[in-house]
Amino acid sequence: MVQGLYTAASGMRAASMQEEVVARNLANIDTPGYQPLQAQVSEFAPMMVTAMQGPGTAGIVQLLSGGYSYAGTVGATGGGDVITQTPSLQQNGIIDAVSNPLAAALTGSGYFEVQTPQGPRYTRDGSFTINAKGQLATSAGDPVVGTNGGPITVQAGAVLRDGGAVVAGGKVVGHLRVVTARAPNNLVPMNGGLLYDPGNAGITNLARPAIQAGALEMPQLGMSTMMTNLIEAERAYQSSQSMLMTTDQTVNAAITQVGRGLA
Amino acid sequence: MIIGLQAATAGLEAEQVSMNAIADDIANDNTPGFKAVFASAVSTQPVSGPGLASPTVQLAAMPAGVGPATQVYYGGGAAAIASYRDWGQGGLTVTKQPWDLAIEGNGLFRVRLTGGQNAYTRAGNFSLDGGGTLVDAFGHEVLSTNGTPITVSVSKGPTAVSPDGTVTQGGTKLAQIGLANFRSLQGLQPGPDGEWLASAASGPALAGTAGSAGFGTIIPGALETSNTSMSVAMASLIEANSAFQMDAKAVMAANSMWSSANQIKA
């Protein structure tokens, strides 16, 4: 087996996934509450390469088949790299004031809780409106959960206050529930910008959430950083591809030229 | 890279929808009763897989602290969803036209489409048709609180509309212009001629009269202008345009990587 080929291939795969992470972030540059992903690249542990040498060298063992094997090592070789984690950036985004009086931006940590037919889901996207049942809901129509554990029923003309109180007709009709996750990277991203807790995210209620009313949290994606990441992934892919082709040429030379010497 | 290509394409499509909404806002800057629309995007489900790639390395050789259960997420773009419409009050322009009516506050005028279906509008640029029936700018009958068309005999003298929508002629009440509101204005579906139709998402029309609880008042001789903000629209356009270009760069990067892959030959 030619290890170099696989090392190069793993580099190509890692660079390709890096580009896929950047593409996802770029596609969501205007998505409220989106938390950008980061690609964390790790190197595989290097491994030792053992050499085979001719007879007469110390440590040579004659095999039953008549060949020779040598237990000595030549040195270490890399195993390539791999994307081991894609954690979402746990930083606050840019707070953008909008015309929707029911929009909510989380200025601190945490997630809003949403009731979906599939169970509770979490999101930082606070573009809330009123659904046909008169409940405060996400743009997809799923009710948002209040501190009482159920949907918040409101009338037309309801507004949100900083801190999460929902006011309709001069009266507070509910408060938005905000939860935090001890292990936010265990939350699984789903369609519709929703996150699913597989049971190990450590969801707890947040007593005093930092909510700004009439605003949305937009992802903080530095344009120059994004473009640099994109170029980096593209060039890393090309470098690994060159390495793969160089390794292939070396193997080819070994087969054709060394082989010719034997003949 | 093919996943990156799909993610970038989804981003391009979401930005395209956003630009269409902005174009709609700018084009309707002079349309009475027009409500600005904002496209909103949500992220879609990414592709996930274990954080392990090389076929040559056993689990024991994984980097410290990383088990085979670590999920990595990549690709999956953004999807444009039902856009948010700003139902906030537009400005008022005085026209002094007797049948120009503006609603200040909540509620929509009720009109009847040619097929008999009810529709709703904030555009109060009404007039009388040949038969003396009050119609909107597209010839659809404006309905009273009873759900009937309002007919005026022009020969009987001048008419007046009061802030509660009562139409009088020579001191006699002819009819009262009806209003309607909805549980969810965001759920209204666009109908013909910029009028709105009730849907399952909006809930049924809640009829009412101008000046009553939950409804605004009618201002005769004025029109509600579009509530599009040109400065917001232009800023959003620049933003959508930049984002579109960046997504295009991601498509190009994926293309170049694919081309590198194609150069590998056995």
Chai-1 contact restraints between the chains, C-beta under 6 A:
chainA,res_idxA,chainB,res_idxB,connection_type,confidence,min_distance_angstrom,max_distance_angstrom,comment,restraint_id
A,Y6,B,T56,contact,1.0,0.0,6.0,A-B,restraint_1
A,S10,B,A53,contact,1.0,0.0,6.0,A-B,restraint_2
A,S10,B,S54,contact,1.0,0.0,6.0,A-B,restraint_3
A,R13,B,A53,contact,1.0,0.0,6.0,A-B,restraint_4
A,S16,B,M1,contact,1.0,0.0,6.0,A-B,restraint_5
A,M17,B,Y74,contact,1.0,0.0,6.0,A-B,restraint_6
A,E19,B,M1,contact,1.0,0.0,6.0,A-B,restraint_7
A,E19,B,G4,contact,1.0,0.0,6.0,A-B,restraint_8
A,E19,B,A253,contact,1.0,0.0,6.0,A-B,restraint_9
A,E20,B,I3,contact,1.0,0.0,6.0,A-B,restraint_10
A,E20,B,G4,contact,1.0,0.0,6.0,A-B,restraint_11
A,E20,B,Y74,contact,1.0,0.0,6.0,A-B,restraint_12
A,E20,B,G75,contact,1.0,0.0,6.0,A-B,restraint_13
A,V21,B,Y74,contact,1.0,0.0,6.0,A-B,restraint_14
A,A23,B,G4,contact,1.0,0.0,6.0,A-B,restraint_15
A,A23,B,A7,contact,1.0,0.0,6.0,A-B,restraint_16
A,A23,B,A8,contact,1.0,0.0,6.0,A-B,restraint_17
A,A23,B,A250,contact,1.0,0.0,6.0,A-B,restraint_18
A,R24,B,A7,contact,1.0,0.0,6.0,A-B,restraint_19
A,R24,B,P46,contact,1.0,0.0,6.0,A-B,restraint_20
A,R24,B,G75,contact,1.0,0.0,6.0,A-B,restraint_21
A,R24,B,G76,contact,1.0,0.0,6.0,A-B,restraint_22
A,L26,B,G11,contact,1.0,0.0,6.0,A-B,restraint_23
A,L26,B,M246,contact,1.0,0.0,6.0,A-B,restraint_24
A,L26,B,D247,contact,1.0,0.0,6.0,A-B,restraint_25
A,L26,B,A250,contact,1.0,0.0,6.0,A-B,restraint_26
A,A27,B,A7,contact,1.0,0.0,6.0,A-B,restraint_27
A,A27,B,A10,contact,1.0,0.0,6.0,A-B,restraint_28
A,A27,B,G11,contact,1.0,0.0,6.0,A-B,restraint_29
A,A27,B,G77,contact,1.0,0.0,6.0,A-B,restraint_30
A,A27,B,A78,contact,1.0,0.0,6.0,A-B,restraint_31
A,N28,B,S43,contact,1.0,0.0,6.0,A-B,restraint_32
A,N28,B,A78,contact,1.0,0.0,6.0,A-B,restraint_33
A,I29,B,A243,contact,1.0,0.0,6.0,A-B,restraint_34
A,D30,B,A41,contact,1.0,0.0,6.0,A-B,restraint_35
A,D30,B,A243,contact,1.0,0.0,6.0,A-B,restraint_36
A,T31,B,A41,contact,1.0,0.0,6.0,A-B,restraint_37
A,T31,B,S43,contact,1.0,0.0,6.0,A-B,restraint_38
A,T31,B,A78,contact,1.0,0.0,6.0,A-B,restraint_39
A,Y34,B,S43,contact,1.0,0.0,6.0,A-B,restraint_40
A,L37,B,Y73,contact,1.0,0.0,6.0,A-B,restraint_41
A,S42,B,P63,contact,1.0,0.0,6.0,A-B,restraint_42
A,F44,B,S54,contact,1.0,0.0,6.0,A-B,restraint_43
A,F44,B,V57,contact,1.0,0.0,6.0,A-B,restraint_44
A,F44,B,A61,contact,1.0,0.0,6.0,A-B,restraint_45
A,A45,B,A61,contact,1.0,0.0,6.0,A-B,restraint_46
A,G79,B,S54,contact,1.0,0.0,6.0,A-B,restraint_47
A,G79,B,V57,contact,1.0,0.0,6.0,A-B,restraint_48
A,G80,B,S54,contact,1.0,0.0,6.0,A-B,restraint_49
A,V82,B,A53,contact,1.0,0.0,6.0,A-B,restraint_50
A,I83,B,V72,contact,1.0,0.0,6.0,A-B,restraint_51
A,T84,B,G51,contact,1.0,0.0,6.0,A-B,restraint_52
A,T84,B,P63,contact,1.0,0.0,6.0,A-B,restraint_53
A,T84,B,V66,contact,1.0,0.0,6.0,A-B,restraint_54
A,Q85,B,G51,contact,1.0,0.0,6.0,A-B,restraint_55
A,Q85,B,T70,contact,1.0,0.0,6.0,A-B,restraint_56
A,T86,B,V72,contact,1.0,0.0,6.0,A-B,restraint_57
A,T86,B,Y73,contact,1.0,0.0,6.0,A-B,restraint_58
A,S99,B,D86,contact,1.0,0.0,6.0,A-B,restraint_59
A,S99,B,G88,contact,1.0,0.0,6.0,A-B,restraint_60
A,N100,B,Y84,contact,1.0,0.0,6.0,A-B,restraint_61
A,S127,B,S40,contact,1.0,0.0,6.0,A-B,restraint_62
A,T129,B,Q186,contact,1.0,0.0,6.0,A-B,restraint_63
A,I130,B,S184,contact,1.0,0.0,6.0,A-B,restraint_64
A,N131,B,S184,contact,1.0,0.0,6.0,A-B,restraint_65
A,A132,B,S184,contact,1.0,0.0,6.0,A-B,restraint_66
A,A132,B,G187,contact,1.0,0.0,6.0,A-B,restraint_67
A,A132,B,A201,contact,1.0,0.0,6.0,A-B,restraint_68
A,A132,B,G203,contact,1.0,0.0,6.0,A-B,restraint_69
A,G134,B,R183,contact,1.0,0.0,6.0,A-B,restraint_70
A,S139,B,S40,contact,1.0,0.0,6.0,A-B,restraint_71
A,S139,B,I81,contact,1.0,0.0,6.0,A-B,restraint_72
A,A156,B,N181,contact,1.0,0.0,6.0,A-B,restraint_73
A,P189,B,P46,contact,1.0,0.0,6.0,A-B,restraint_74
A,M190,B,Q45,contact,1.0,0.0,6.0,A-B,restraint_75
A,N191,B,T44,contact,1.0,0.0,6.0,A-B,restraint_76
A,N191,B,Q45,contact,1.0,0.0,6.0,A-B,restraint_77
A,G192,B,V42,contact,1.0,0.0,6.0,A-B,restraint_78
A,G193,B,V42,contact,1.0,0.0,6.0,A-B,restraint_79
A,G193,B,S43,contact,1.0,0.0,6.0,A-B,restraint_80
A,L230,B,A253,contact,1.0,0.0,6.0,A-B,restraint_81
A,E234,B,A253,contact,1.0,0.0,6.0,A-B,restraint_82
A,E234,B,S256,contact,1.0,0.0,6.0,A-B,restraint_83
A,E234,B,M257,contact,1.0,0.0,6.0,A-B,restraint_84
A,Y237,B,M257,contact,1.0,0.0,6.0,A-B,restraint_85
A,Y237,B,S260,contact,1.0,0.0,6.0,A-B,restraint_86
A,Q238,B,S260,contact,1.0,0.0,6.0,A-B,restraint_87
A,Q241,B,S260,contact,1.0,0.0,6.0,A-B,restraint_88
